[in-house]
């Protein structure tokens, strides 16, 4: 079941790139990111409220809060850089290079989370890195 959500995530990420490229024409990328963030904020809270997920907010630990906040900061910085890259480059180059995050996440998961690395995962990460380098240079 996880792979269905992963494929949907990929589809929505692809649409994000197309919609953003059209939407940022002649717009400051920081303003565009701020507008996008408000929309995401409203959508995320609406879904959480609709599903009843907000009832468990009191059970979050200090560690949950710290790392969710850090994740939010990383997401925001990623979006700011992504929008600027989209404004300066082609979607067909920016979006795939942005997916280098997959390979970086694999490496970071092995180093910091001590997740095992299979040969298949290592090969996939290497291919992503290679593809990104081809697109950059």
N, CA and C atoms as an extended XYZ file, in Angstrom:
411
Properties=species:S:1:pos:R:3:atomname:S:1:resname:S:1:resid:I:1 pbc="F F F"
N         0.813       -1.205        0.000 N   UNK     1
C         0.000        0.000        0.000 CA  UNK     1
C         0.856        1.269        0.000 C   UNK     1
N         2.033        1.224        0.645 N   UNK     2
C         2.892        2.402        0.732 CA  UNK     2
C         3.245        2.940       -0.640 C   UNK     2
N         3.432        2.040       -1.587 N   UNK     3
C         3.895        2.463       -2.921 CA  UNK     3
C         2.829        3.266       -3.670 C   UNK     3
N         1.565        3.043       -3.344 N   UNK     4
C         0.504        3.840       -3.968 CA  UNK     4
C         0.640        5.301       -3.526 C   UNK     4
N         0.854        5.494       -2.220 N   UNK     5
C         1.047        6.854       -1.709 CA  UNK     5
C         2.333        7.468       -2.258 C   UNK     5
N         3.370        6.657       -2.398 N   UNK     6
C         4.631        7.157       -2.948 CA  UNK     6
C         4.449        7.592       -4.403 C   UNK     6
N         3.709        6.818       -5.176 N   UNK     7
C         3.447        7.196       -6.567 CA  UNK     7
C         2.570        8.451       -6.642 C   UNK     7
N         1.588        8.540       -5.781 N   UNK     8
C         0.761        9.755       -5.739 CA  UNK     8
C         1.604       10.969       -5.342 C   UNK     8
N         2.513       10.772       -4.399 N   UNK     9
C         3.417       11.846       -4.008 CA  UNK     9
C         4.247       12.306       -5.199 C   UNK     9
N         4.748       11.354       -5.969 N   UNK    10
C         5.536       11.689       -7.159 CA  UNK    10
C         4.690       12.445       -8.185 C   UNK    10
N         3.452       12.015       -8.368 N   UNK    11
C         2.551       12.691       -9.300 CA  UNK    11
C         2.299       14.132       -8.861 C   UNK    11
N         1.976       14.313       -7.567 N   UNK    12
C         1.707       15.656       -7.069 CA  UNK    12
C         2.968       16.521       -7.095 C   UNK    12
N         4.132       15.929       -6.838 N   UNK    13
C         5.382       16.686       -6.928 CA  UNK    13
C         5.625       17.144       -8.363 C   UNK    13
N         5.317       16.285       -9.323 N   UNK    14
C         5.478       16.664      -10.729 CA  UNK    14
C         4.529       17.804      -11.084 C   UNK    14
N         3.287       17.701      -10.634 N   UNK    15
C         2.325       18.778      -10.884 CA  UNK    15
C         2.762       20.073      -10.196 C   UNK    15
N         3.353       19.941       -9.006 N   UNK    16
C         3.864       21.100       -8.289 CA  UNK    16
C         4.867       21.854       -9.148 C   UNK    16
N         5.766       21.121       -9.772 N   UNK    17
C         6.789       21.756      -10.613 CA  UNK    17
C         6.165       22.496      -11.788 C   UNK    17
N         5.206       21.865      -12.438 N   UNK    18
C         4.566       22.483      -13.606 CA  UNK    18
C         3.767       23.716      -13.184 C   UNK    18
N         2.928       23.562      -12.157 N   UNK    19
C         2.114       24.678      -11.693 CA  UNK    19
C         2.991       25.823      -11.182 C   UNK    19
N         4.048       25.487      -10.454 N   UNK    20
C         4.931       26.514       -9.901 CA  UNK    20
C         5.645       27.281      -11.010 C   UNK    20
N         6.131       26.574      -12.015 N   UNK    21
C         6.848       27.236      -13.108 CA  UNK    21
C         5.950       28.272      -13.786 C   UNK    21
N         4.694       27.916      -13.975 N   UNK    22
C         3.741       28.849      -14.582 CA  UNK    22
C         3.418       29.984      -13.604 C   UNK    22
N         3.244       29.647      -12.328 N   UNK    23
C         2.817       30.624      -11.327 CA  UNK    23
C         3.875       31.621      -10.911 C   UNK    23
N         5.159       31.277      -11.051 N   UNK    24
C         6.202       32.193      -10.566 CA  UNK    24
C         6.693       33.175      -11.622 C   UNK    24
N         6.116       33.090      -12.808 N   UNK    25
C         6.548       34.013      -13.864 CA  UNK    25
C         6.314       35.456      -13.421 C   UNK    25
N         7.408       36.219      -13.279 N   UNK    26
C         7.318       37.622      -12.893 CA  UNK    26
C         7.009       37.849      -11.424 C   UNK    26
N         7.158       36.806      -10.589 N   UNK    27
C         6.839       36.913       -9.167 CA  UNK    27
C         8.105       36.646       -8.358 C   UNK    27
N         8.289       37.380       -7.277 N   UNK    28
C         9.396       37.100       -6.370 CA  UNK    28
C         9.207       35.699       -5.798 C   UNK    28
N        10.259       34.886       -5.848 N   UNK    29
C        10.122       33.481       -5.435 CA  UNK    29
C         9.842       33.334       -3.946 C   UNK    29
N        10.323       34.258       -3.125 N   UNK    30
C        10.027       34.179       -1.694 CA  UNK    30
C         8.548       34.440       -1.431 C   UNK    30
N         7.967       35.398       -2.161 N   UNK    31
C         6.533       35.655       -2.050 CA  UNK    31
C         5.739       34.440       -2.530 C   UNK    31
N         6.168       33.857       -3.641 N   UNK    32
C         5.490       32.670       -4.170 CA  UNK    32
C         5.532       31.528       -3.157 C   UNK    32
N         6.672       31.349       -2.507 N   UNK    33
C         6.798       30.302       -1.487 CA  UNK    33
C         5.877       30.595       -0.306 C   UNK    33
N         5.780       31.851        0.087 N   UNK    34
C         4.909       32.218        1.208 CA  UNK    34
C         3.447       31.928        0.884 C   UNK    34
N         3.026       32.271       -0.325 N   UNK    35
C         1.640       32.001       -0.741 CA  UNK    35
C         1.377       30.499       -0.748 C   UNK    35
N         2.290       29.760       -1.346 N   UNK    36
C         2.158       28.296       -1.405 CA  UNK    36
C         2.080       27.709        0.002 C   UNK    36
N         2.880       28.242        0.915 N   UNK    37
C         2.917       27.728        2.282 CA  UNK    37
C         1.586       27.946        2.995 C   UNK    37
N         0.970       29.092        2.783 N   UNK    38
C        -0.338       29.362        3.391 CA  UNK    38
C        -1.376       28.353        2.888 C   UNK    38
N        -1.354       28.092        1.591 N   UNK    39
C        -2.294       27.118        1.018 CA  UNK    39
C        -2.066       25.740        1.640 C   UNK    39
N        -0.809       25.332        1.746 N   UNK    40
C        -0.485       24.027        2.333 CA  UNK    40
C        -0.902       23.981        3.798 C   UNK    40
N        -0.648       25.071        4.517 N   UNK    41
C        -1.028       25.156        5.922 CA  UNK    41
C        -2.531       24.940        6.097 C   UNK    41
N        -3.318       25.652        5.312 N   UNK    42
C        -4.775       25.523        5.401 CA  UNK    42
C        -5.234       24.116        5.021 C   UNK    42
N        -4.672       23.582        3.956 N   UNK    43
C        -5.042       22.239        3.509 CA  UNK    43
C        -4.677       21.177        4.545 C   UNK    43
N        -3.464       21.275        5.076 N   UNK    44
C        -3.009       20.281        6.057 CA  UNK    44
C        -3.855       20.309        7.323 C   UNK    44
N        -4.155       21.513        7.821 N   UNK    45
C        -4.987       21.617        9.023 CA  UNK    45
C        -6.413       21.150        8.754 C   UNK    45
N        -6.949       21.454        7.593 N   UNK    46
C        -8.297       20.994        7.254 CA  UNK    46
C        -8.363       19.466        7.253 C   UNK    46
N        -7.353       18.832        6.677 N   UNK    47
C        -7.319       17.368        6.646 CA  UNK    47
C        -7.171       16.808        8.056 C   UNK    47
N        -6.261       17.388        8.848 N   UNK    48
C        -6.055       16.906       10.219 CA  UNK    48
C        -7.316       17.045       11.062 C   UNK    48
N        -8.005       18.172       10.920 N   UNK    49
C        -9.251       18.391       11.671 CA  UNK    49
C       -10.329       17.430       11.189 C   UNK    49
N       -10.472       17.279        9.883 N   UNK    50
C       -11.486       16.390        9.311 CA  UNK    50
C       -11.283       14.948        9.771 C   UNK    50
N       -10.030       14.507        9.829 N   UNK    51
C        -9.731       13.128       10.230 CA  UNK    51
C        -9.707       12.944       11.748 C   UNK    51
N        -9.788       14.028       12.494 N   UNK    52
C        -9.745       13.929       13.951 CA  UNK    52
C        -8.335       13.768       14.497 C   UNK    52
N        -7.336       14.023       13.698 N   UNK    53
C        -5.949       13.845       14.112 CA  UNK    53
C        -5.508       14.851       15.167 C   UNK    53
N        -6.184       15.982       15.244 N   UNK    54
C        -5.769       17.029       16.178 CA  UNK    54
C        -6.016       16.638       17.634 C   UNK    54
N        -6.824       15.617       17.864 N   UNK    55
C        -7.120       15.186       19.234 CA  UNK    55
C        -5.898       14.622       19.942 C   UNK    55
N        -4.888       14.205       19.183 N   UNK    56
C        -3.694       13.592       19.783 CA  UNK    56
C        -2.549       14.583       19.963 C   UNK    56
N        -2.787       15.864       19.704 N   UNK    57
C        -1.711       16.854       19.766 CA  UNK    57
C        -1.106       16.969       21.165 C   UNK    57
N        -1.906       16.752       22.184 N   UNK    58
C        -1.418       16.823       23.565 CA  UNK    58
C        -0.428       15.730       23.911 C   UNK    58
N        -0.424       14.669       23.139 N   UNK    59
C         0.474       13.550       23.410 CA  UNK    59
C         1.840       13.660       22.753 C   UNK    59
N         2.063       14.753       22.032 N   UNK    60
C         3.365       14.925       21.391 CA  UNK    60
C         4.445       15.196       22.430 C   UNK    60
N         5.582       14.566       22.247 N   UNK    61
C         6.697       14.759       23.178 CA  UNK    61
C         7.541       15.957       22.747 C   UNK    61
N         8.463       16.336       23.619 N   UNK    62
C         9.396       17.419       23.295 CA  UNK    62
C        10.204       17.043       22.044 C   UNK    62
N        10.618       15.794       21.962 N   UNK    63
C        11.372       15.320       20.795 CA  UNK    63
C        10.528       15.410       19.537 C   UNK    63
N         9.250       15.015       19.621 N   UNK    64
C         8.351       15.150       18.469 CA  UNK    64
C         8.334       16.587       17.990 C   UNK    64
N         8.125       17.516       18.927 N   UNK    65
C         8.039       18.938       18.577 CA  UNK    65
C         9.334       19.448       17.942 C   UNK    65
N        10.457       19.132       18.558 N   UNK    66
C        11.751       19.614       18.046 CA  UNK    66
C        11.979       19.140       16.616 C   UNK    66
N        11.790       17.851       16.385 N   UNK    67
C        12.106       17.319       15.061 CA  UNK    67
C        11.051       17.645       14.013 C   UNK    67
N         9.803       17.822       14.415 N   UNK    68
C         8.795       18.280       13.462 CA  UNK    68
C         9.059       19.743       13.071 C   UNK    68
N         9.497       20.542       14.036 N   UNK    69
C         9.847       21.938       13.730 CA  UNK    69
C        11.077       21.988       12.825 C   UNK    69
N        12.087       21.186       13.124 N   UNK    70
C        13.272       21.134       12.260 CA  UNK    70
C        12.910       20.662       10.851 C   UNK    70
N        12.017       19.686       10.780 N   UNK    71
C        11.558       19.203        9.475 CA  UNK    71
C        10.846       20.305        8.707 C   UNK    71
N        10.030       21.073        9.417 N   UNK    72
C         9.343       22.196        8.781 CA  UNK    72
C        10.318       23.243        8.271 C   UNK    72
N        11.359       23.524        9.057 N   UNK    73
C        12.386       24.482        8.615 CA  UNK    73
C        13.096       23.972        7.371 C   UNK    73
N        13.453       22.696        7.364 N   UNK    74
C        14.122       22.111        6.202 CA  UNK    74
C        13.210       22.153        4.975 C   UNK    74
N        11.928       21.872        5.176 N   UNK    75
C        10.962       21.925        4.073 CA  UNK    75
C        10.869       23.338        3.514 C   UNK    75
N        10.752       24.315        4.387 N   UNK    76
C        10.652       25.702        3.947 CA  UNK    76
C        11.875       26.136        3.155 C   UNK    76
N        13.055       25.814        3.650 N   UNK    77
C        14.282       26.165        2.936 CA  UNK    77
C        14.369       25.437        1.597 C   UNK    77
N        13.922       24.187        1.582 N   UNK    78
C        13.895       23.424        0.333 CA  UNK    78
C        12.982       24.095       -0.684 C   UNK    78
N        11.806       24.515       -0.262 N   UNK    79
C        10.856       25.162       -1.169 CA  UNK    79
C        11.392       26.484       -1.702 C   UNK    79
N        12.017       27.259       -0.822 N   UNK    80
C        12.577       28.541       -1.256 CA  UNK    80
C        13.628       28.309       -2.347 C   UNK    80
N        14.510       27.354       -2.115 N   UNK    81
C        15.548       27.047       -3.105 CA  UNK    81
C        14.943       26.449       -4.377 C   UNK    81
N        13.929       25.620       -4.222 N   UNK    82
C        13.282       24.970       -5.372 CA  UNK    82
C        12.613       26.002       -6.276 C   UNK    82
N        11.889       26.935       -5.680 N   UNK    83
C        11.211       27.966       -6.473 CA  UNK    83
C        12.221       28.840       -7.201 C   UNK    83
N        13.323       29.183       -6.520 N   UNK    84
C        14.351       30.004       -7.168 CA  UNK    84
C        14.973       29.218       -8.324 C   UNK    84
N        15.245       27.949       -8.117 N   UNK    85
C        15.807       27.109       -9.181 CA  UNK    85
C        14.836       27.007      -10.352 C   UNK    85
N        13.543       26.854      -10.057 N   UNK    86
C        12.543       26.783      -11.130 CA  UNK    86
C        12.473       28.084      -11.918 C   UNK    86
N        12.616       29.195      -11.217 N   UNK    87
C        12.552       30.477      -11.905 CA  UNK    87
C        13.754       30.663      -12.834 C   UNK    87
N        14.893       30.126      -12.438 N   UNK    88
C        16.122       30.297      -13.209 CA  UNK    88
C        16.367       29.195      -14.237 C   UNK    88
N        15.788       28.041      -14.003 N   UNK    89
C        16.072       26.890      -14.867 CA  UNK    89
C        14.837       26.274      -15.464 C   UNK    89
N        15.057       25.190      -16.186 N   UNK    90
C        13.972       24.443      -16.824 CA  UNK    90
C        13.425       23.385      -15.858 C   UNK    90
N        12.115       23.194      -15.901 N   UNK    91
C        11.487       22.169      -15.062 CA  UNK    91
C        12.118       20.806      -15.338 C   UNK    91
N        12.412       20.537      -16.607 N   UNK    92
C        12.970       19.234      -16.996 CA  UNK    92
C        14.369       19.004      -16.430 C   UNK    92
N        15.006       20.045      -15.927 N   UNK    93
C        16.297       19.900      -15.267 CA  UNK    93
C        16.170       20.031      -13.752 C   UNK    93
N        15.415       21.022      -13.318 N   UNK    94
C        15.308       21.301      -11.882 CA  UNK    94
C        14.633       20.155      -11.133 C   UNK    94
N        13.494       19.695      -11.632 N   UNK    95
C        12.734       18.662      -10.906 CA  UNK    95
C        13.543       17.378      -10.708 C   UNK    95
N        14.208       16.862      -11.754 N   UNK    96
C        15.002       15.648      -11.525 CA  UNK    96
C        16.177       15.861      -10.567 C   UNK    96
N        16.849       17.004      -10.678 N   UNK    97
C        17.970       17.264       -9.777 CA  UNK    97
C        17.463       17.396       -8.344 C   UNK    97
N        16.291       17.981       -8.161 N   UNK    98
C        15.678       18.078       -6.839 CA  UNK    98
C        15.490       16.682       -6.239 C   UNK    98
N        15.272       15.696       -7.077 N   UNK    99
C        15.075       14.329       -6.595 CA  UNK    99
C        16.365       13.680       -6.132 C   UNK    99
N        17.478       14.407       -6.283 N   UNK   100
C        18.730       13.967       -5.680 CA  UNK   100
C        18.537       13.825       -4.168 C   UNK   100
N        17.510       14.495       -3.661 N   UNK   101
C        17.176       14.378       -2.232 CA  UNK   101
C        16.912       12.928       -1.846 C   UNK   101
N        16.446       12.123       -2.782 N   UNK   102
C        16.202       10.703       -2.498 CA  UNK   102
C        17.508       10.012       -2.146 C   UNK   102
N        18.526       10.224       -2.975 N   UNK   103
C        19.829        9.603       -2.720 CA  UNK   103
C        20.439       10.144       -1.422 C   UNK   103
N        20.312       11.447       -1.210 N   UNK   104
C        20.847       12.043        0.016 CA  UNK   104
C        20.128       11.474        1.231 C   UNK   104
N        18.802       11.301        1.125 N   UNK   105
C        18.020       10.732        2.234 CA  UNK   105
C        18.467        9.301        2.540 C   UNK   105
N        18.782        8.537        1.508 N   UNK   106
C        19.262        7.158        1.711 CA  UNK   106
C        20.567        7.182        2.497 C   UNK   106
N        21.490        8.038        2.092 N   UNK   107
C        22.785        8.141        2.782 CA  UNK   107
C        22.582        8.606        4.224 C   UNK   107
N        21.774        9.623        4.420 N   UNK   108
C        21.540       10.133        5.776 CA  UNK   108
C        20.835        9.098        6.658 C   UNK   108
N        19.928        8.316        6.079 N   UNK   109
C        19.236        7.272        6.849 CA  UNK   109
C        20.211        6.194        7.312 C   UNK   109
N        21.170        5.869        6.450 N   UNK   110
C        22.186        4.875        6.828 CA  UNK   110
C        23.079        5.431        7.936 C   UNK   110
N        23.521        6.678        7.782 N   UNK   111
C        24.462        7.277        8.731 CA  UNK   111
C        23.804        7.599       10.073 C   UNK   111
N        22.657        8.287       10.043 N   UNK   112
C        22.070        8.782       11.288 CA  UNK   112
C        21.018        7.861       11.896 C   UNK   112
N        20.268        7.154       11.063 N   UNK   113
C        19.222        6.274       11.590 CA  UNK   113
C        19.659        4.819       11.656 C   UNK   113
N        20.873        4.566       11.180 N   UNK   114
C        21.452        3.211       11.185 CA  UNK   114
C        20.593        2.210       10.408 C   UNK   114
N        19.910        2.692        9.364 N   UNK   115
C        19.130        1.800        8.526 CA  UNK   115
C        20.080        0.979        7.662 C   UNK   115
N        19.756       -0.297        7.449 N   UNK   116
C        20.625       -1.118        6.595 CA  UNK   116
C        20.524       -0.661        5.133 C   UNK   116
N        21.617       -0.798        4.411 N   UNK   117
C        21.660       -0.415        3.002 CA  UNK   117
C        21.805       -1.670        2.158 C   UNK   117
N        20.781       -1.940        1.336 N   UNK   118
C        20.849       -3.095        0.451 CA  UNK   118
C        21.591       -2.722       -0.827 C   UNK   118
N        22.017       -3.718       -1.547 N   UNK   119
C        22.691       -3.486       -2.825 CA  UNK   119
C        21.743       -2.762       -3.790 C   UNK   119
N        20.462       -3.140       -3.755 N   UNK   120
C        19.461       -2.504       -4.621 CA  UNK   120
C        19.312       -1.020       -4.292 C   UNK   120
N        19.281       -0.676       -3.018 N   UNK   121
C        19.167        0.730       -2.619 CA  UNK   121
C        20.419        1.514       -3.008 C   UNK   121
N        21.567        0.912       -2.797 N   UNK   122
C        22.826        1.578       -3.144 CA  UNK   122
C        22.903        1.820       -4.654 C   UNK   122
N        22.489        0.832       -5.432 N   UNK   123
C        22.507        0.983       -6.899 CA  UNK   123
C        21.531        2.070       -7.332 C   UNK   123
N        20.342        2.088       -6.733 N   UNK   124
C        19.354        3.113       -7.059 CA  UNK   124
C        19.865        4.506       -6.727 C   UNK   124
N        20.483        4.655       -5.557 N   UNK   125
C        21.031        5.953       -5.159 CA  UNK   125
C        22.140        6.375       -6.120 C   UNK   125
N        22.982        5.434       -6.497 N   UNK   126
C        24.074        5.741       -7.432 CA  UNK   126
C        23.527        6.186       -8.789 C   UNK   126
N        22.472        5.533       -9.256 N   UNK   127
C        21.863        5.933      -10.521 CA  UNK   127
C        21.246        7.327      -10.442 C   UNK   127
N        20.606        7.629       -9.322 N   UNK   128
C        20.018        8.959       -9.131 CA  UNK   128
C        21.124       10.016       -9.133 C   UNK   128
N        22.195        9.740       -8.415 N   UNK   129
C        23.324       10.676       -8.372 CA  UNK   129
C        23.914       10.867       -9.769 C   UNK   129
N        24.107        9.758      -10.480 N   UNK   130
C        24.633        9.833      -11.839 CA  UNK   130
C        23.732       10.624      -12.759 C   UNK   130
N        22.430       10.383      -12.681 N   UNK   131
C        21.468       11.103      -13.507 CA  UNK   131
C        21.459       12.586      -13.190 C   UNK   131
N        21.563       12.920      -11.924 N   UNK   132
C        21.599       14.334      -11.525 CA  UNK   132
C        22.846       15.017      -12.080 C   UNK   132
N        23.966       14.339      -12.014 N   UNK   133
C        25.205       14.914      -12.543 CA  UNK   133
C        25.113       15.121      -14.048 C   UNK   133
N        24.474       14.186      -14.759 N   UNK   134
C        24.286       14.345      -16.206 CA  UNK   134
C        23.445       15.591      -16.490 C   UNK   134
N        22.384       15.794      -15.716 N   UNK   135
C        21.510       16.944      -15.934 CA  UNK   135
C        22.177       18.271      -15.560 C   UNK   135
N        23.024       18.243      -14.549 N   UNK   136
C        23.700       19.476      -14.110 CA  UNK   136
C        24.773       19.875      -15.109 C   UNK   136
N        25.546       18.914      -15.567 N   UNK   137
C        26.679       19.219      -16.445 CA  UNK   137
C        26.363       18.837      -17.870 C   UNK   137
